[in-house]
Amino acid sequence: NLLRNINRFMEILFRLTVHQSPLVKQRVCQNFVTLLKLRKDLIMTQIKKIIQYMITATQDEDRQVGLEACEFWVQFLDISYIEDEERIQILQDFFPTLVPMLVHCTMYTPDDLATLGK
């Protein structure tokens, strides 16, 4: 049962954050997203370390790693059980890095660009 072994699972997951394999990085991102979706209470004590990892992963040279990491930002902003004030408080230390990184990593379709140009 994962819940009985969650501390061990989190320990292993954090150890894998330094792994260089793109596939391992993708799986780490996927697992953090899953934990965020299912058991926020289990990861909130480590959320700042997770955010720092996701900032790095979002900018990874491997596109798939970056895409997996982007799912974290979608989930973090979408989950209803974190109040907006709490979300802002968690992210405010990261804004100077996070905002430019997200803008830089944003991809636009030709239609999006045409709409933005109007």
C-alpha positions as CSV (number, residue, x, y, z in Angstrom):
1,N,0.0,0.0,0.0
2,L,1.4,3.3,-1.1
3,L,0.1,5.2,1.9
4,R,1.9,3.0,4.4
5,N,5.1,3.5,2.5
6,I,4.6,7.2,1.4
7,N,7.6,8.5,3.3
8,R,9.9,6.0,1.7
9,F,8.3,6.7,-1.7
10,M,8.9,10.4,-1.3
11,E,12.5,9.8,-0.2
12,I,13.1,7.8,-3.3
13,L,11.4,10.3,-5.5
14,F,13.5,13.1,-4.2
15,R,16.7,11.0,-4.7
16,L,15.6,10.6,-8.3
17,T,15.4,14.4,-8.9
18,V,19.2,14.4,-9.5
19,H,19.0,11.6,-12.1
20,Q,20.0,12.7,-15.6
21,S,17.9,10.3,-17.6
22,P,15.1,12.1,-19.4
23,L,12.8,9.2,-18.8
24,V,13.4,9.2,-15.1
25,K,12.9,13.0,-15.0
26,Q,9.5,12.5,-16.8
27,R,8.5,9.9,-14.3
28,V,9.5,12.1,-11.3
29,C,7.4,14.9,-12.8
30,Q,4.4,12.5,-13.3
31,N,4.6,11.2,-9.8
32,F,4.7,14.7,-8.3
33,V,1.7,15.7,-10.4
34,T,-0.2,12.5,-9.3
35,L,0.6,13.2,-5.6
36,L,-0.5,16.8,-6.0
37,K,-3.8,15.6,-7.6
38,L,-4.5,12.9,-5.1
39,R,-2.8,13.7,-1.8
40,K,-1.8,17.3,-1.5
41,D,-1.5,16.8,2.3
42,L,1.4,14.5,1.7
43,I,3.5,16.8,-0.4
44,M,2.8,20.3,1.0
45,T,5.6,20.0,3.6
46,Q,8.0,19.6,0.6
47,I,6.2,21.9,-1.9
48,K,9.0,24.4,-2.2
49,K,11.6,21.7,-3.1
50,I,9.1,20.3,-5.5
51,I,8.5,23.7,-7.1
52,Q,12.2,24.3,-7.5
53,Y,12.6,20.9,-9.2
54,M,9.6,21.7,-11.5
55,I,11.2,25.0,-12.5
56,T,14.3,23.2,-13.5
57,A,12.4,20.4,-15.2
58,T,10.2,22.8,-17.1
59,Q,13.3,24.3,-18.7
60,D,14.9,20.9,-19.4
61,E,16.6,20.5,-22.8
62,D,14.4,17.4,-23.4
63,R,11.1,18.6,-24.6
64,Q,9.1,15.7,-23.1
65,V,10.5,16.4,-19.6
66,G,9.5,20.1,-20.0
67,L,6.0,19.0,-21.1
68,E,5.6,16.7,-18.1
69,A,6.8,19.4,-15.8
70,C,4.3,21.9,-17.3
71,E,1.5,19.6,-16.2
72,F,2.5,20.4,-12.6
73,W,1.8,24.1,-13.1
74,V,-1.6,23.4,-14.6
75,Q,-2.5,21.1,-11.7
76,F,-1.1,23.5,-9.1
77,L,-3.1,26.4,-10.4
78,D,-6.2,24.3,-11.0
79,I,-6.6,22.3,-7.8
80,S,-9.5,23.7,-5.8
81,Y,-8.4,22.6,-2.4
82,I,-5.6,25.2,-2.3
83,E,-6.9,28.7,-1.6
84,D,-5.7,31.4,-3.9
85,E,-4.0,33.2,-1.0
86,E,-2.1,30.1,0.0
87,R,-1.1,29.5,-3.6
88,I,0.3,33.0,-3.9
89,Q,2.1,32.7,-0.6
90,I,3.7,29.5,-1.7
91,L,4.7,30.9,-5.1
92,Q,5.8,34.4,-4.3
93,D,9.4,33.5,-3.5
94,F,9.6,31.9,-6.9
95,F,7.9,34.7,-9.0
96,P,11.2,36.3,-10.1
97,T,12.3,33.0,-11.7
98,L,8.9,31.4,-12.4
99,V,7.2,34.2,-14.4
100,P,10.0,34.8,-17.0
101,M,10.5,31.0,-17.3
102,L,6.9,30.3,-18.0
103,V,6.7,33.2,-20.5
104,H,9.9,31.9,-22.2
105,C,8.6,28.3,-22.4
106,T,5.2,29.2,-23.7
107,M,4.6,28.0,-27.2
108,Y,2.1,29.7,-29.5
109,T,0.3,28.4,-32.6
110,P,0.2,30.6,-35.6
111,D,-3.4,31.4,-34.8
112,D,-2.4,32.4,-31.3
113,L,0.2,34.7,-32.6
114,A,-2.2,36.3,-35.1
115,T,-4.7,36.9,-32.3
116,L,-2.0,38.4,-30.0
117,G,-0.9,40.7,-32.8
118,K,-4.3,42.3,-33.0
